[in-house]
Structure formats: C-alpha cells, structure tokens
Amino acid sequence: MDADELRRALESADLTKYEAEAYLTLIEYGQLAAVDVSSKSSIPTSQVYETLRSLEEQGFVETIERDRLHAEPKEPGEILAQLRTHGELLTAAADELEDRWEEPELDDHRVSVVKQPETVYKHVRSGLEDATVSADLTVSFDQLKLLLPELEAAADRDVFIRIHLYDEPDLHEKAASLGLADSNLNIRVGTIPGPFIAIIDRNSLFFAPNSRADEDYGILMNDNILSFITHWYFLSCQWHVWEPLFGSGRHWTEYDSLEEFMRDIVPLFDDGAEIQLTVRGNYIDSREACIEQGQLVEAFYPTRYTGSGSELSLEDLSSYATIYIDTGEEVLSVGSWGAVYEDIEAHRITITDIQFPYGTH
C-alpha cells in the first residue's frame, strides 16, 4: 500500500485530508515543528495549526509549546481500532501503519527506537545481506543461531566478520553442533553478559539489551560517528581481551582494523621483516574505492619514538596511527577508519608476504 492509498484509508476513518496527511507526516518523521509539518506535506501554513489542534483533540497527536508549536504522534492504538472497523482495505492500512510505527526505515543519519528486539534482528539480517566490507557483532548463542545463515553468506562474499559470543553452559558443544568448529567466522567468547550489538559496513549500528533492562526495546542507527565509537568499545572490551571459541593458534594475515594490524605487525617490521601488503579502501581526496599493493616502509603513532619500548597496545594507537607503503611508483600513507590527512582510508589490509632476516614465513 502506497502513501496515497494509506491517506485515503485514513480519510475513510473520519479524518480530513489535511489531518490524514499531517498524521502520516508525523509518523514518518517523528516530532516536528508545525511549520515543518507544512513544508513536508501539502498542508498550507495557514491550515497546519488548526489541523494539528484537531488531531490533538481526537487523541492522535500531542502538541508541545516551545518558541514555536511542535507536534508528535501518539501510539496509534485508537486510530488502529477505527481503521479495523472499516473493512478489508482499512485493515490493511492499519497493519501498514503499525509496521511504519514499529519498524521505521533506516534512513541516512537517522536514529530510531523500536519496541521489540525482533525488529532489530530483522534489520541486521537485511544489513548483512547487503554488507560488502565488515560486520562486528556481540551476541548470545540464540542470537547467533538466528543470524547464522546471513553471517555465513556474508563471510562467503568475503565480508570480514568478527563475533563476540557470550558464554553459557555447554557453549562449545552447542557451537560444534552448528558446525562452527570448521566455520570461517571469527568468534571469541566473553564471560561477562552484555547487550546485542551489530556494526555493519562501518555506518549501520544496531543495539538491543539482553538483560538488565526494565523493558524491551531496540535502537537502529545510521551514523558513522556513533558506529566508530561503538567499534572502539567492541575492539577494546569485547574482542582483544577474549579467547577464540575454538583453538587459539590462528595466524592472522588479514585485518579490517589498521590498529590491530599495527599492533601485530609493527614489532615484526622493527625486527627487520620485509612485509608486502594489499590495502583495500578509498582515497581520501576523491572518496573513490582503491586497491593498492606495496611494501611496508614506515609506521607512525604518537609514542613511536618516545615510548618506553614496551609492547605496542591499542592505547598507543587510539589517537593517531599511520603506515606507509611503497608501491614501486610512489609512497602512500594509509590511515584508519575516519582518516583525514592520509592518502588512503583502509578498509582491509592483507599480508601477502613476509621475508624475515632469517628466512621466509
């Protein structure tokens, strides 16, 4: 059902054309100033205040007096009841309106709060189906099982996936029964319970409480900054400090985090290793996607030449981290997520060869 059919259905439920249009506008955008309701619809400015007051008297919206009049939709229980008394068409309209209330589209730079965690999982499944770069998740076993088909399909498409799995009784046996012992998913286990989190392609962020919440809810976000902040929480609290689900002897040759790469590889570089890399990402100036190959020739972070010489940590790399690769034609600087000053923002770093002073690895 498109917007015009839904508006006509609301008019059949005894709303005027302007009232139906105003209510749908508020359902779509949430709280708005009255003048913005007018600008985002066909309601004349001279009519919008009277329209909103009428909707408030009928119990469909709530108005708020600030420096100018604002309005926001109330939960559509009353209007759903009216719609469902008007036959099959209006029942379909009621279902559509309820879906739009509970499952808003995740537009650019939008933060939406939904009533049920299941709505979050639905959006995560959709996000994983479209993922092209990476996905970081913190999940319970039941949540992992729910999302497993989409996670495995994404991994098969070469999406870089890391999963923090909350521990529970018989976890290894349950995981093995799903075939996770031979999976190409990167899974680590943590013993401290926490929320459901998913970060997909560095921009889409999803959250739902697993416990300790007074009521069920979920949050859907399309925001690079909030995703970046949560990514650092994931790295520092839910990834580096925990052990893999199966075994601990994996040799990493591919990274989606420059900081992880530097933590592992810079000590080898300092010991004299010659390291060949493939960097996938985008050029900072043009934002165009790129793939560059070259030899690691330098690395820099704030304590690079002034530190105590202790083991490199994420803290050393948290404020500024850059590597330099020689492609044979030029030396390019490579930065991390959100890079501004380097030539390239890295999305994936692959080690293609390491030559040690004492032999080949």
N, C-alpha and C positions, 0 to 999 in steps of 0.2 A: 504494500500500500504506500503510494507516494504522499508527499506533503499536502497536495491539493485534496486528495481523497480523504485524508485524515481530518483536514479542516472542515470539509463538508460534513463529515460524520459528527464532528463536534457541534456544528451548527444544527444538525438534526437533534442534538441533545439539548436544545433550547439556549444555546449560546449565539450571540450575534456574530457576524462575520469578523468584526474587529476584536471581539472578545476571544473567539477561537484562535485568531491569528496571534494575538498578544500572548495567550496561554502557551501556544506551541513555541513561540519565540523564547519565552522564559524557560520552558522545558529544555530547549536546545542549548541555551547559553547560561542558564543559572541566573543569579542575581544581576539585575541591570538597572541603570538609571532610566527613568521614564523616557527621556529624550533618546536613549539608545534603543529602547523597545521600538520607538517610532522609526529610527534610522535603519533598523534591521528588518523592518516589515513595511507594509504599505499603509500603515495607520497614520493619518495626518497628526502632526504635533498638537493641533487644536483638539483632537479627539482622544489622545492617548491617556490623558489624566482621568477623564471620565470613564474610559474603558477599564483602566486598572482598578479604580474605586468600585466599579460594578462587579468585577471579578472578586475583589476582596469581600464584598457584601455576600456573595454567593459561596464564599469559603474556598475559592480555588487558588488565590494568591494572598500573600501578605505584603503590605506596603510598609516602607521604612522612611521616616522623615529625617533627612540629613540636610546638607546645604541645598540638596535638590531631592525630589522624590525618587526612591528606589523601590523595586518590587522583586519578589522571588516566588517561585511556585511552591505551593504546599504539596505534600504527598498526595497523589491523585486518587485517593480512595473514594471520595464522594463522586467525582466525575466518572470513575470507572463503573460505579454502581449504576449511574444514569445511563451510560453508554450501553451497558449489558442488558438494559430493558428495551432496547430499540432494534432487536433483530440481529441477523447474522452479520450484516455489514458493520454494525456498530460494535458487535462483539469482537470482530477482527480489529477494529480501530482501538478498542480498549486494550487488547493484547499488545498491539503495536506501541501504544502509549506507555504501557507498563514496561515493555522492553527498553524503550528510549529513556525512561526514568532510571531503570536499574542498570542498564548496560550502555552508557554513552560511548559514542565513537571517540577513539583516542586521537584527537587532532593534534597538530603541531603545538608544542608548548602548553599543553593542557594538563591540568591535574584534576582527576575525577575520583570521588569517593563513592564506592558501591556498597550495597548492603550485604552481599554474600561473597565469601571467598571463591565459590564456584565460578563467579563472573570473572575473577582474576585469572583463574586457571584457563578459562576459555580464551581470554586474550593472550595468555602466554603461549598456548598451543598455536594460535594464529601467528603470533610473533615468531615462534620457532620455525613454522612452515616457510616464512619469508626471510629468515635470517641468512646473512651472507658472510658475516665477519666472526662474531663471537657470541657466547652466552655463558654467563656466570649465574649459578643458582644455589640457594640454600634451601633444602627440602627435607621433609620426613620421608620415610620409606614409602608410605602410601601415596604421597605426592609424586615421588619419583616414579612409582609404578604407573600412575595416571598419565604422566608426561613422557614415559619412556619411548613410545613409538615416534613421537615428534623429535625427541632428543637424538635417537639413533639415526633417524632420517637426516637430521641436520649434520650430525657428525659424518655421515656418508657423503655429504656435499662439501666436506672439508671445512665446516664451521668449527671453530675452536671452542670446545665446551669444557667447563670446569664445574664440578658439583661438590658442594659441601653437604654431606648427608648426616643427619642427626642420628646418634646411636640409639639402639633399642635392643631388647633381648632377642637373641638368635639372628642378629642382623646379617652376619656372614652367610648363614645357611639360607636365609630368605633371598639375599642378593645372588647367591650362587644359583638358586633355583630359577632366577630370571636370566641366567647366562651372563651376568655382569663380570664374572671372573675372567672372561675372554673378550669383554667389550672394549671398544676403542674410546669409551667415555673416560674422562679423568675424574675420579671420585676420591674424596678424602672424607674421613669420619671424625666428627666432633662430638664430645660428650656433654656439652652444655646446650640445653634446649633453647630455641630461639624462633624467630619469625620465618615465614616463607618470603624469599626474595628472589627476583629474577632480573637480570640486566641483559638486554638483548641488543646487539649491534651498537653498543655504547650510547644509545639515546633513549630506549624504551625501558622503563623501570616499573616493576610490579611488586606490591607488598601485601601481605596478609598475616595477621597474628596466628600463631599456632597454639599459644597458651597465654595465660596471664592477662587476657583482655576481658573487659566487662561484657562486651558484645561482639558479634561477628561483624567484620567489615573488610574492605579491601581498598587499595589505592592504586590507580593507574596513572602513570606519568610519562609524558614525552618531553624530556628536558635533559640536555647534555650535561649541565652543571650538577643537577641532583644525581644523575647517573654516575658522574665522575666521583662525587663524594662517597656514594654508596660503594662504588668499585674499590676505593681505598679501604673502607671498612671490611669489605669482603676479603681483600688481599691480606690485610694485617691481622684480622680477628678470626677469619673463617677459612683461610687457605694455608698460609705459611706455617702456622703453629700446629697443624694436624697431620696425621699419617695417612697414606693411601689405604683404601678399602682392602685391596688385595696386593700384598707384597710391598716392598719398599725399594726395589732395585731398578726402577725405570730410569733410563738415560734420556734426558730431555735434549732434543735437537730443534724444537720449535717453540716459540713463545708468542703470546699476544700482548705481553707487557714488557716494555723496554726495561723497566726497573728489575723485573725478575731475570731477564736476560743478563743485565749488567751485574747483578748480584752473583750469578753463577759463573759468568764468563770473564769478567774483568780480571779476577785473580789469575786465570789461565793466561790471559793476554800479558799481564805483568810478569809472568814467569817465562815469557818468550814465545808463546804459541802463536802461530800464524793462522788466522781464523777467516775463512771465507763465508760470506753471508748472502742471503737473498732477503731483501726488505720489500714488503708489500705495504702500501699505504696511499697517501696522497701528497702531492706537492702543496706546500703551504701557500704560495702566492696564487696559484691558479685553482686550487682545490681539486685538480684532476687526479684520478687514480693513477698509480705508478707501480712499477716493479723494477727495482734496481739491484744489481749484483756487484759485489766488490769485496775487498779485504778490509777487515777492521784495522784502522791505523791509529786511533786515539779514542779515549773516553774521558768525559769530564763530569764532575759533580762537585758541590761546594767544598767538601773536605778532601778532595782528591790528593792534594799535595800538602795539606796542613794537618791531616788526621794523625791518629796515633799508630796507624798501621794495623789496627785490629780488623777482624773480619768485616767485610762490607755488609751493611744492613739496609733494610728498606728506609730506615730513618735517614741514612746518608743520602738517599736518592729521592726523598719525598718532595724537595723544593725545586730541584733543577737537575736534570740528567740528560746528557747528550753523548752520542757516539759519532764517529766519523768513519766513512768507508771510502776507499779509493776504487773507483770503477774502472780505472785504466785510462779514462779520459778526463776525470775531474774528481775532486774530493767533496763529498756531500755530507752535510750534517744531518743527523737523524734524531728527532725528538719523540717524546711520548705523547700520550693522549692529551689533546689540547695544546700541542706545540704551537708556538708563535714565532720564535726567532730562527728556528732551524729551516733547512731546505725541505725536509720531509717529516710528516707525522706518521709514525709507524703503526700499522695495524697487525702485522705478522712479521716475525723475524725467524728465519730458518737458517740453521748452521749447515752448510753444505760440505765443509771440510775443515779439519783441524790438523795442522802439522806442528808437532811438538819438537823442541830441540833434540829430543832423544828418540824420535820416531813418529810414526803416523798413528792417529787414533781413528 
